[in-house]
């Protein structure tokens, strides 16, 4: 929880300048320990719906703020669903009208699995925009993941994402660009993030519209950015929510697609993900698959457990820290009844006081 500047001790101001969250005495006295209601707009396809739900709830649950955290999953129309998945959504998810009536402190919007770079022609575009429009007026902060990032940037700034020549797929090292932003407080200045995407929004596109870049890799490719007010929207292109084996399951799925002739080329290893032992197992399996396919035999079982033994998670702690900082800021800025996005005395154009 944040420090309270209850007197004029110079250390308080120095900590604030260094990016530490330091509350004024007036703001501290108007805060109560209370509930935080977080929406989870899940746009993922059937095969990944439940695991994505679990991944984000796990990150929210790792928050160490003294608050009661309520997560409310919901979805939108226009996404293809099987009968079983739709029944699951009907049973366990809220609909958007219920979300509007409830009100939210924060909103997480997941990615979605579509191949086309053209977003405004997707059948879910209008329902998604309705959520965006409501959230930007009624929710303190919206955190967008992958496709949701691209979609909101398209809606707000008419930024068109760009197709990559090669899928961005693997675990990549990143570094903090803006060290004093409070959402990055007390995290490593260099850390890994998984990516899995066919499209990209560049630093240049973001800077042209005033979106601030917080985290990028050594090639200048952006992972995290924030809206011009520094907090209303948090944009992510990577996937800090991924489990250790999430990329492995994608690799397994793509091999199955190759075997069934749904893709032409055998999938490459995810970048920077397999160590030497895992590579050896994966390469040996690739040879078995090619031989079985050539001979018209059944695809051999994928050695998932053997490879899993050699995988390392190098992003979990940073992901937890970012979500903890994000929800901590939401907690400090929102009103108890959630009907007013910001508490009295907070400038909506600069809610964090860092511009």
C-alpha angles and dihedrals in degrees: 000000000000128000118250118226094218093164139015097275105153091224090070092060092044091053090049091051089051091056100262115141107247118172124212114238090249093055092044094054091053095055126097130189101251148139124302115206113203123186121214112201101196113200097164122123122258095269093056102028099099098038091049089050090052094046095055094041088053091055092048090048091054090065111117096203115127096247141104107254119211117186117198115193118202139156140201136240121262099057117114110247134180119232092255095048092047089051089052091050091047091052102042108020130075122227123238095258090056089049091051091051093047097046124215138232093204139004132210117197117194130213124259133219108246126134102205116094089211106093105173091064094059116112091235093053098099096044089048092050090052089058091046093051093049095044095050089058100037111026124073095221137003121204113202125197125206108302091023088057091052092045096051092045088053092050097045102036106012090243112165115211116229127236114241120228088224128025113262097233129155142037117312134188116241137181135211114256099183106040097180098058106115094224086068096046115144096358127125113275088224122040143145128258129184117233131192114171144117096211139055144199112208134223089245092055091050097045091052090064098038098257108149121230114221104169132024140154128250091272092058093253111149126237103165132024138159137217118263091267087057097238119032090089129022113197123204127183094178132062114244088163094068119119119232091262100040095102090045090058090050089051090051091049092051092050089054089051089052092049092051091047093246088125127030104219130055106250118256122234114276107261117265093353108101121063121211094277093048091048091053092052092045093048092048089051091049090058091050091051094050092050093047092048093048091050094045094243130143115280109263117244113276112247094230098148093047093052093042089063090066099045122107129203109221099164109049099091093048091048090052091049093050093050091046091052092045094052091043090058091046089052092052096047105042127087119242094245092044090222091110114050096215134034120246115282094031118119107229090208091056108017095166094048094232104114 
